Amino acid sequence: MINEVLFKIGENTWYYTKEALPWLILGFLMAGLLKAFVPEGFLFKYLGARNMRSVLNATLIGIPLPLCSCGVIPAGIGLYEQGVSRASTLAFLIATPTTAITTILVIEKSMGRRCVLLYLGSITILAILFSYTLEAVGWL
């Protein structure tokens, strides 16, 4: 009995590791590319200020990226370490995995294009408002 449970745990752990690993590697790669090729201060110029414009920019940058919830973490850390504000980093972390191409395709296939547009608009607005509000009230 205990051997079966341990085997099942190991089997499921291996399965989910294989599923997440490519996206984690992509996230680490993006973080490394940011560090290596983006000049110091460049990201700060567009994403570092504690204002709505920086949060909007971070959201719009995150939307088209093909990162899942696993891969976005290293990329978000890379942004933050490059001087991106906390609110902008949070907006990026919210918008990127929720607008992954696989999610968009599933929504379009099952609910139609109009629902995709509503979903994308909602995610964009919520990522911006949530991140900026937390920054404005001093919680970030």
C-alpha positions in Angstrom: 0.0 0.0 0.0 2.7 2.5 1.0 4.8 1.5 -1.9 1.9 2.2 -4.3 1.4 5.6 -2.8 5.1 6.5 -3.0 5.3 5.3 -6.6 2.2 7.4 -7.5 3.7 10.4 -5.9 7.0 9.9 -7.7 5.2 9.3 -11.0 3.1 12.4 -10.7 6.1 14.5 -9.6 8.0 13.3 -12.7 5.1 14.0 -15.0 4.6 17.6 -13.7 8.3 18.3 -13.7 8.5 17.3 -17.4 5.5 19.5 -18.2 6.9 22.6 -16.4 10.6 22.3 -17.2 10.5 23.7 -20.7 8.7 26.8 -19.5 11.0 27.2 -16.5 14.0 27.0 -18.8 12.3 29.6 -21.1 11.8 31.9 -18.1 15.4 31.5 -17.0 16.6 32.1 -20.6 14.5 35.3 -20.8 15.9 36.5 -17.4 19.4 35.8 -18.6 18.9 37.6 -21.9 17.5 40.6 -20.1 20.6 40.7 -17.8 23.0 40.2 -20.7 21.7 42.3 -23.5 19.5 45.0 -22.0 21.6 48.0 -21.0 21.4 49.2 -17.4 18.7 51.8 -16.9 16.8 50.9 -20.2 14.0 49.0 -18.5 13.9 51.5 -15.6 13.2 54.2 -18.2 10.0 52.6 -19.3 9.0 50.4 -16.4 10.7 51.7 -13.3 8.6 54.7 -12.4 5.9 54.3 -9.8 3.1 55.5 -12.1 0.3 54.2 -14.3 2.4 54.5 -17.5 5.0 52.0 -16.3 2.4 49.6 -15.1 0.6 49.8 -18.5 3.9 49.2 -20.3 4.7 46.2 -18.2 1.2 44.7 -18.9 1.5 45.3 -22.6 4.9 43.7 -22.7 3.7 40.7 -20.8 0.6 40.0 -22.8 2.2 38.5 -26.0 4.9 36.5 -24.2 4.5 32.7 -24.3 5.3 32.1 -20.6 3.2 30.0 -18.2 2.9 30.6 -14.5 6.2 28.7 -13.9 8.3 30.5 -16.5 7.1 34.0 -15.7 8.6 33.9 -12.2 12.3 34.0 -13.3 11.5 36.5 -16.0 9.7 38.7 -13.4 12.7 38.4 -11.0 14.9 39.5 -13.9 12.8 42.5 -14.6 12.7 43.5 -10.9 16.5 43.1 -10.7 16.9 45.5 -13.7 15.1 48.2 -11.8 11.5 47.7 -12.8 9.1 48.9 -10.1 7.2 46.5 -8.0 3.8 47.5 -9.4 5.1 47.0 -13.0 6.6 43.6 -12.0 3.3 42.5 -10.5 1.4 43.7 -13.6 3.8 41.6 -15.8 3.4 38.6 -13.5 -0.4 38.8 -13.7 -0.7 39.5 -17.4 1.8 37.2 -18.9 0.6 33.7 -17.8 -3.1 34.6 -18.0 -2.7 35.5 -21.7 -0.6 32.5 -22.9 -1.4 31.5 -26.4 -2.7 28.1 -25.3 -5.2 29.8 -23.0 -6.3 32.1 -25.8 -6.7 29.3 -28.3 -8.8 27.2 -25.8 -11.1 30.1 -25.1 -11.5 30.9 -28.7 -12.2 27.3 -29.7 -14.7 26.8 -26.9 -16.3 30.2 -26.5 -15.6 32.3 -29.6 -13.5 35.3 -30.6 -15.7 37.8 -28.8 -15.1 36.1 -25.5 -11.3 36.1 -26.3 -11.5 39.9 -26.7 -13.5 40.3 -23.5 -11.0 38.0 -21.7 -8.0 39.9 -22.9 -9.5 43.3 -22.1 -10.5 42.2 -18.7 -7.1 40.7 -17.9 -5.4 43.9 -19.1 -7.6 46.2 -17.1 -7.4 44.1 -13.9 -3.6 43.6 -14.1 -3.2 47.4 -14.4 -5.7 48.4 -11.8 -4.7 45.8 -9.2 -1.0 46.5 -9.5 -1.3 50.3 -9.6 -3.8 50.2 -6.6 -1.5 48.1 -4.5 1.4 50.5 -5.3 -0.8 53.6 -4.6 -1.9 52.4 -1.1 1.7 51.4 -0.2 1.2 47.7 -0.1 4.1 47.1 -2.6 
